[in-house]
Structure formats: C-alpha cells, structure tokens
C-alpha cells in the first residue's frame, strides 16, 4: 500500500506514498556527498507481505528477511554452513538464544569475512548464527541493523535504500572471555556490576572537519590502548580493525574517527564526526568516534 521509511535511530517510522518520483533514488535525507546503498527486493518471495532481498555472505548468495521485531540479526545454521562456517568450528562459540520471527532459537557467534548487503560490505565482524529450522530465509536482518541505518523500503520500486548512521551493524550477545596477556590489547569483559566505564550513554555530534592523517596499524593500536585506559572500558570489537583517521575539526581540535563499512577517506577530505558512546549491548564496552558522513569541500567566503 505504501513505502516504509525506518528511522529507528531518530525514533520515527513513516508510511509514504510517493507521487511524481518515478525511479528516483529515495534517500531524501542524505546530505550532499553522503554515500548510500541500495538492494533490489525479492518480489517473488513466498510471502509478499514480508521484505526480502539477496545478501552475500563470504561471497555466497543467500536470502535475507528484514524484521524490525528481531532484536539481533542472525544467519541460520544452514546458511552459515553454505557460507563456509559451521557451528562445530573451533572459532565458533555458543551464545544462548536469540529472538526470531516466531520463536527463540539457540545461537552461536562467529566471525564472517564478508557480509554484503547491497552496496555495503561489512568485513571480519562477529555475527550470530541461529539454529532456525526455517527454509524461508537464510539470514534475518533485525533491529540492530535498522538502529545503525536509516532504511527506506521502496515497495513501489522494488528496492531498499539505506545509509549508515553509526553504531554496530550486527550486535552479538555478551560473554566472558579471558583477560589479555600483559602488553596486549585488553579483551576481558568484566561483570556489568563492576564496570566503571566513563563513556556517555549516547553519541553527540563533534562537527565537521578535515582528514589530516590516515592512521597506520601501530597508531590505531596505540589509540585503542590509550582510549581503553582513559575510559576504563573496552572498545566494541566490531571497530577494533576498522580504518581510522585523524580529523582536524573546524572547532580547532584533532579527533580520531573510524570509518563505516564501505567508506574510504583521503587526506584533505571533509567529513562529519560523531562522538564515542557506551554500548549497552556489551557490558563495559564503548563505540569509538565515528565518521558519519562525507561532506563537500569547504569553500572560502568572498
């Protein structure tokens, strides 16, 4: 009956009936220069009332169902096996249960080399595997994806448009792991009651600035170690291996920011930066400063 516009991060869901838009890209909220992704919907799906599209996991084409009612995205056990990851693999760990379309399912957590949704590719990040018996989809894209993106389902065009807003794309259940050896980046997860993390509960805009440095791995590791010591917390593992840059803000400060999936940066690029904040899905973890948008070059006033 209408298009569906999901801005869960902004607390809004809209039903839209476009008129005179033709085949225009429906990312009306995107700023100039901001990248966006699109993916064609599966219009031949068994249930046409549900939103489905193809995704690529480790290069293997699978079918995904988009479901805001599922708190956590997951790939089915059979879908993961087709993508080359089995729950019996030594690197895969059990993680309790997750909520699916109609029931709770036993789950594991594994790192996938590549998860490609439309034009966006998420590399080497953990994701939940769910023991779901369904044959209607291979992956469930849940509220975690919608919270980290602005998603527009253009039913009239048969396409899904989205932009990355910030935060973890796929959330995974918290588990206790052993403390890191001396000299290594910390990976222990203390109990939530003992956590004294000094990170704000929500992100704020740090403003616009210019990329001045593309950080190398040694600089990134030093930044992580220093940030964890200062904040008394642990950086969300989804961002540890992400590309990082130094941004000279228009306010005069220099801040480190990490790039979202699929985005690149060069020295001199203009970007918008968002502050770090606490990740309540993982006790004692925080999400670092993030680059949220590419901006047009700064022009001098006449």
PLY file of the C-alpha trace (Angstrom):
ply
format ascii 1.0
element vertex 302
property float x
property float y
property float z
element edge 301
property int vertex1
property int vertex2
end_header
0.00 0.00 0.00
2.91 2.37 0.68
6.65 2.72 1.08
8.08 2.21 4.58
10.64 4.64 5.99
12.51 3.32 9.06
14.49 5.90 11.04
14.68 3.93 14.28
17.74 5.86 15.43
15.65 9.03 15.19
12.62 7.37 16.80
10.43 7.51 13.68
8.72 5.11 11.28
6.76 6.57 8.38
4.46 5.23 5.69
4.98 7.21 2.49
3.05 7.27 -0.77
5.44 8.91 -3.26
3.99 10.89 -6.14
5.88 12.05 -9.22
9.13 10.43 -8.03
9.43 7.96 -10.91
12.55 5.89 -10.43
14.35 8.49 -8.31
16.66 7.28 -5.54
14.57 7.66 -2.37
17.34 8.70 0.02
15.77 12.11 0.63
17.57 12.51 3.99
21.12 12.02 2.62
23.35 15.07 2.59
25.42 16.08 -0.42
28.29 13.67 -0.86
26.95 11.12 1.63
27.21 7.56 0.34
24.19 5.29 0.32
23.37 1.72 -0.62
20.52 0.05 -2.43
19.46 -3.54 -2.91
16.67 -4.98 -5.11
13.86 -6.71 -3.23
12.88 -10.30 -3.91
9.44 -9.75 -5.37
8.91 -13.50 -5.90
9.31 -14.38 -2.22
6.90 -16.94 -0.79
5.23 -14.32 1.43
4.90 -10.97 -0.42
3.91 -9.17 2.81
7.48 -9.55 4.12
10.53 -7.62 2.96
13.19 -9.88 1.50
16.35 -9.39 -0.56
19.51 -11.22 -1.56
22.68 -10.81 0.52
26.17 -12.24 0.04
27.92 -13.95 2.96
31.56 -14.80 2.24
30.65 -14.38 -1.42
27.74 -16.87 -1.29
24.32 -15.57 -2.34
21.70 -16.07 0.37
18.19 -14.74 1.01
17.58 -12.32 3.87
14.35 -11.32 5.59
14.18 -7.83 7.11
12.47 -7.91 10.52
12.44 -4.97 12.95
10.82 -7.24 15.54
14.02 -9.30 15.90
16.44 -7.56 18.27
19.51 -9.25 16.79
20.37 -10.13 13.21
21.45 -13.70 12.60
22.30 -16.14 9.86
20.69 -19.58 10.02
22.85 -22.58 10.81
22.30 -23.99 7.31
23.01 -20.60 5.70
26.26 -20.26 7.65
27.33 -23.74 6.57
26.73 -22.81 2.93
28.94 -19.76 3.51
31.70 -21.99 4.89
31.16 -21.52 8.65
29.97 -24.44 10.81
28.88 -24.30 14.42
31.35 -27.11 15.15
34.33 -24.97 14.04
36.80 -24.28 16.89
36.47 -20.50 16.47
32.66 -20.56 16.89
31.28 -20.07 20.42
27.84 -20.70 21.92
25.89 -17.62 22.99
22.45 -18.62 24.33
19.26 -17.78 22.42
18.04 -15.01 20.13
14.54 -13.97 19.13
13.50 -14.89 15.59
10.40 -14.22 13.51
8.22 -16.61 15.52
10.35 -18.19 18.25
13.56 -18.20 20.28
16.45 -20.09 18.68
19.71 -21.47 20.03
22.63 -19.38 18.86
26.38 -19.16 18.36
28.72 -16.30 17.43
31.23 -16.48 14.58
33.30 -14.01 12.61
32.43 -13.78 8.92
34.98 -12.49 6.43
32.37 -10.61 4.39
28.70 -9.73 4.78
27.44 -7.74 1.78
24.02 -6.10 1.84
23.51 -4.17 -1.37
26.47 -1.83 -1.84
27.56 -2.07 1.81
30.12 -4.66 2.84
30.94 -5.46 6.47
34.24 -7.31 6.80
35.62 -9.54 9.54
32.92 -8.82 12.10
31.16 -11.19 14.50
27.57 -12.19 13.83
25.08 -14.55 15.43
24.28 -17.96 13.94
20.78 -19.14 14.83
19.57 -22.75 14.91
16.44 -21.97 12.95
14.62 -24.74 11.04
13.09 -22.32 8.54
13.63 -22.67 4.82
12.06 -19.28 4.06
15.26 -17.27 4.62
18.97 -17.75 5.28
19.54 -14.56 7.25
17.34 -12.42 9.46
18.24 -8.72 9.40
16.93 -7.35 12.67
16.60 -4.18 14.70
20.36 -3.85 15.24
20.78 -3.20 11.51
17.82 -0.79 11.48
19.19 1.11 14.51
22.54 1.62 12.78
20.97 2.63 9.44
18.22 4.80 8.01
16.27 2.35 5.82
13.71 3.19 3.13
11.74 0.27 1.66
10.52 1.50 -1.72
7.80 -1.08 -2.34
6.69 0.75 -5.47
10.17 0.41 -6.99
11.02 -2.98 -5.52
14.17 -1.58 -3.88
15.59 -0.96 -0.42
17.69 2.17 0.17
19.77 2.78 3.29
22.57 4.87 4.77
24.84 4.04 7.70
24.09 6.18 10.78
26.61 4.85 13.29
26.98 2.11 15.88
27.45 -1.64 15.47
25.74 -3.08 12.39
25.28 -6.51 13.98
25.08 -6.89 17.76
26.28 -10.06 19.44
25.46 -11.36 22.96
27.99 -10.55 25.68
30.14 -13.38 27.01
33.03 -13.58 29.41
36.45 -14.13 27.84
39.89 -14.47 29.33
41.93 -11.36 30.10
44.57 -10.40 27.58
48.21 -11.15 28.31
50.40 -8.25 29.51
51.27 -5.92 26.66
48.31 -6.97 24.50
45.12 -5.04 23.77
42.62 -5.90 26.52
39.75 -8.20 25.66
38.46 -9.20 29.09
34.85 -8.35 29.77
34.21 -7.56 33.44
30.83 -8.11 35.04
28.44 -5.24 34.45
28.13 -4.57 38.18
31.88 -3.92 38.47
32.08 -1.75 35.37
33.22 1.84 35.83
33.34 2.79 32.17
33.46 6.56 31.67
31.61 6.89 28.38
28.42 8.89 27.73
25.19 6.94 27.16
24.53 8.43 23.71
26.60 9.95 20.90
26.81 13.65 20.11
27.94 15.49 17.01
31.56 16.66 17.12
31.01 18.74 13.99
32.74 18.91 10.63
36.44 18.77 9.91
39.23 17.82 7.51
41.08 14.50 7.38
44.76 15.17 8.13
46.20 11.71 8.86
45.43 8.16 7.69
46.44 6.11 10.72
48.64 3.02 10.37
48.07 -0.19 12.40
50.57 0.77 15.11
48.89 4.17 15.57
45.46 2.55 15.69
46.57 0.05 18.35
48.12 2.83 20.46
44.89 4.83 20.15
42.83 1.83 21.28
45.12 1.11 24.25
45.06 4.76 25.33
41.29 5.08 24.93
40.55 1.91 26.90
42.81 3.05 29.74
41.26 6.51 29.81
37.65 5.31 29.65
38.11 2.24 31.90
36.29 0.19 29.29
36.77 -1.93 26.18
36.28 -0.83 22.60
33.50 -2.71 20.82
35.33 -5.49 18.89
33.39 -4.57 15.74
35.55 -1.43 15.46
38.98 -2.65 16.52
40.12 -3.49 12.98
38.33 -0.62 11.28
40.26 2.04 9.34
40.91 5.15 11.43
41.77 8.74 10.53
42.70 11.92 12.37
40.22 14.73 11.72
41.09 18.38 12.37
37.71 19.78 13.39
36.62 23.26 12.43
36.49 23.97 16.17
40.28 23.57 16.25
40.55 20.15 17.92
42.07 16.99 16.47
39.99 13.83 16.94
40.39 10.22 15.80
37.43 8.77 13.90
36.74 5.31 12.49
35.21 4.80 9.07
31.90 2.99 8.49
31.75 -0.11 6.27
32.43 0.63 2.62
33.64 4.21 3.17
37.14 5.39 2.30
38.92 8.64 3.07
41.90 10.60 1.78
43.89 13.40 3.33
42.02 16.64 2.73
38.55 15.09 2.65
35.81 16.89 4.54
33.83 14.68 6.94
31.38 14.85 9.84
32.36 13.22 13.13
30.27 11.64 15.90
31.48 11.16 19.48
32.10 7.84 21.19
29.42 6.43 23.49
28.65 3.46 25.68
27.47 0.21 24.09
24.81 -1.12 26.46
24.55 -4.35 24.45
28.07 -5.29 25.60
28.83 -4.56 29.28
31.82 -2.27 29.81
32.23 -1.67 26.06
32.10 1.57 24.12
31.73 2.55 20.49
34.52 4.91 19.36
34.27 8.21 17.50
32.77 7.53 14.06
32.89 9.31 10.72
29.20 9.64 9.85
29.27 11.47 6.51
31.46 12.74 3.69
31.00 16.46 3.13
31.61 18.73 0.12
34.87 20.68 0.12
34.98 23.79 2.28
34.77 26.93 0.18
36.18 30.32 1.11
33.75 33.16 1.63
34.04 36.04 -0.87
0 1
1 2
2 3
3 4
4 5
5 6
6 7
7 8
8 9
9 10
10 11
11 12
12 13
13 14
14 15
15 16
16 17
17 18
18 19
19 20
20 21
21 22
22 23
23 24
24 25
25 26
26 27
27 28
28 29
29 30
30 31
31 32
32 33
33 34
34 35
35 36
36 37
37 38
38 39
39 40
40 41
41 42
42 43
43 44
44 45
45 46
46 47
47 48
48 49
49 50
50 51
51 52
52 53
53 54
54 55
55 56
56 57
57 58
58 59
59 60
60 61
61 62
62 63
63 64
64 65
65 66
66 67
67 68
68 69
69 70
70 71
71 72
72 73
73 74
74 75
75 76
76 77
77 78
78 79
79 80
80 81
81 82
82 83
83 84
84 85
85 86
86 87
87 88
88 89
89 90
90 91
91 92
92 93
93 94
94 95
95 96
96 97
97 98
98 99
99 100
100 101
101 102
102 103
103 104
104 105
105 106
106 107
107 108
108 109
109 110
110 111
111 112
112 113
113 114
114 115
115 116
116 117
117 118
118 119
119 120
120 121
121 122
122 123
123 124
124 125
125 126
126 127
127 128
128 129
129 130
130 131
131 132
132 133
133 134
134 135
135 136
136 137
137 138
138 139
139 140
140 141
141 142
142 143
143 144
144 145
145 146
146 147
147 148
148 149
149 150
150 151
151 152
152 153
153 154
154 155
155 156
156 157
157 158
158 159
159 160
160 161
161 162
162 163
163 164
164 165
165 166
166 167
167 168
168 169
169 170
170 171
171 172
172 173
173 174
174 175
175 176
176 177
177 178
178 179
179 180
180 181
181 182
182 183
183 184
184 185
185 186
186 187
187 188
188 189
189 190
190 191
191 192
192 193
193 194
194 195
195 196
196 197
197 198
198 199
199 200
200 201
201 202
202 203
203 204
204 205
205 206
206 207
207 208
208 209
209 210
210 211
211 212
212 213
213 214
214 215
215 216
216 217
217 218
218 219
219 220
220 221
221 222
222 223
223 224
224 225
225 226
226 227
227 228
228 229
229 230
230 231
231 232
232 233
233 234
234 235
235 236
236 237
237 238
238 239
239 240
240 241
241 242
242 243
243 244
244 245
245 246
246 247
247 248
248 249
249 250
250 251
251 252
252 253
253 254
254 255
255 256
256 257
257 258
258 259
259 260
260 261
261 262
262 263
263 264
264 265
265 266
266 267
267 268
268 269
269 270
270 271
271 272
272 273
273 274
274 275
275 276
276 277
277 278
278 279
279 280
280 281
281 282
282 283
283 284
284 285
285 286
286 287
287 288
288 289
289 290
290 291
291 292
292 293
293 294
294 295
295 296
296 297
297 298
298 299
299 300
300 301
